[in-house]
Amino acid sequence: MLDAARRVLESGWFVLGSEVIAFEKKWAELCGVAHGVGVGNGMDAIEIALRGLDIGPGDEVITTPMTAFATVLAIMRAGATPVLADIDMETALLSLASVERCLSPKTKAIVLVHLYGQVRDMTAWVDFSRTKGIYLIEDCAQAHLATWQGKMAGSFGLAGAYSFYPTKNLGAPGDAGMLVTNSSVLAKRAESLRNYGQSERYHHPELGLNSRLDELQAAMLGVRLKWLPRFTERRRQIAEAYRAGIVNPLVQHLAAPEEPSSHVYHLYVVTCLQRDGLQAHLRRKGVQTLIHYPVPVHKQKPCKALRCDPQGLRNSEQHALQCLSLPCHPQMSDVDIHQVISAVNSFRGD
Ligand SMILES: Cc1ncc(COP(=O)(O)O)c(C=O)c1O
């Protein structure tokens, strides 16, 4: 990484240069798509995908309330209206039945979040979006290298949005993101939108944003990419150890992936009716945990008036109260893993 940083610093070219082009090409190839457009972060990748598809004011985009706030904020920043569908309890992923209840004549797209690193049921999602004549956009911020029936996350819909925020499975030492797509029209539009809406130097046929990927981040990502397959394998080993070793009846696992490669365990999430007690117990045992996410999007102040599934968002609300993310990162040792397992198993509740 230091060598790569030196190369960039000595080149004197810092934004949208050969390092960005090289990483765009590498990541697009890995995703099995024709184009990668490097942008400032994962949120912008979603906004740019929507704007690049002419989705904006007056249009509705369906997504999940159980996601990073950025997913919904990106839809709002594109000028479109988010509509929130509920999740399935066993996976915490968007429920197709609930999405169906949210459809309206204004629906233009679904932003499907591969939450926690899981890619599931893609044939159903692709068929559904085709039949209904709406775009499928994948939020792949948590799903680097996740494949489903041999195809990579981000290659199912019209566009995939990746984040390379430092904590992601592939993280830069700063903010970075990428839009991946097979559409050359969308890729060209995205290249313009990320750079003020510029078509050629100093010509701006539309209003874009400043969301350019810089050379340092791209060069670092190019280096770190070499570690990603090994790190992903380690995440899977940790998950397998948790799934087999955590047998406390007070703690539930989410559904196992349909195939091992379809989950990259950005997070290993369990649920527990006494979640806060479990978290406090683990803290006392020296195990740090987080909650993804404690407040579903429809409970956030700017989102309280959003249209939701007419049957409500009960599963999302329940999941927000019960979910807990156990430590899961490639630097964990076997001793760490067993410490987590025995700490969870020793929780007795009230
Ligand atoms: C599911 C999801 N979507 C979108 C984002 C936004 O990515 P970024 O932080 O790079 O804007 C994140 C990252 O936090 C995320 O986890």
The ligand as an SDF file (V2000), in Angstrom:
LIG
                    3D

 16 16  0  0  0  0  0  0  0  0999 V2000
  -26.3440   -1.1310    2.8910 C   0  0  0  0  0  0  0  0  0  0  0  0
  -25.5660    0.1230    2.6710 C   0  0  0  0  0  0  0  0  0  0  0  0
  -25.9220    0.9610    1.6860 N   0  0  0  0  0  0  0  0  0  0  0  0
  -25.2530    2.0960    1.4410 C   0  0  0  0  0  0  0  0  0  0  0  0
  -24.1700    2.4590    2.1870 C   0  0  0  0  0  0  0  0  0  0  0  0
  -23.5060    3.7610    1.9030 C   0  0  0  0  0  0  0  0  0  0  0  0
  -22.1550    3.6510    1.5820 O   0  0  0  0  0  0  0  0  0  0  0  0
  -21.1830    4.8870    1.9030 P   0  0  0  0  0  0  0  0  0  0  0  0
  -21.0030    4.9550    3.3810 O   0  0  0  0  0  0  0  0  0  0  0  0
  -19.9360    4.5420    1.1510 O   0  0  0  0  0  0  0  0  0  0  0  0
  -21.8460    6.0990    1.3430 O   0  0  0  0  0  0  0  0  0  0  0  0
  -23.7460    1.6240    3.2200 C   0  0  0  0  0  0  0  0  0  0  0  0
  -22.5740    1.9740    4.0480 C   0  0  0  0  0  0  0  0  0  0  0  0
  -22.6590    2.3740    5.1410 O   0  0  0  0  0  0  0  0  0  0  0  0
  -24.4630    0.4260    3.4780 C   0  0  0  0  0  0  0  0  0  0  0  0
  -24.0990   -0.4030    4.4660 O   0  0  0  0  0  0  0  0  0  0  0  0
  1  2  1  0
  2  3  1  0
  2 15  2  0
  3  4  2  0
  4  5  1  0
  5  6  1  0
  5 12  2  0
  6  7  1  0
  7  8  1  0
  8  9  2  0
  8 10  1  0
  8 11  1  0
 12 13  1  0
 12 15  1  0
 13 14  2  0
 15 16  1  0
M  END
$$$$
